[in-house]
Amino acid sequence: MQYNDPMKTATLPPVRVAPEFRSELEGVLEQGESLSQFVESAVRATVEKRKNQAEFVRRGIAAIESTKQSGAGIPAEVVIARLEAKLSAAKKTKKLRGR
């Protein structure tokens, strides 16, 4: 015998807000959208955003570690010096065109 009952749903804790904010929130609901649907959508979007941020940070840290191990990185001072040289050249070009 196989048990195929899907997981039961759970509720989120109630959130207390000022009456003015609730009125503002109700004013932005789309036609036919309930407050519960809005809250669930907002929570889902925030969870997804935080997961994406965590993955981005994880990949960044892994890239930094890989660069350190390979020794293929360019020191920040070198990068900044190159950018400053480009900026200086661009300013000179702009002055020449402005004459």
Residue pairs with C-beta under 8 A, 6 or more apart in sequence:
12 39
12 40
12 43
15 39
17 25
25 35
25 38
26 35
29 35
29 38
67 73
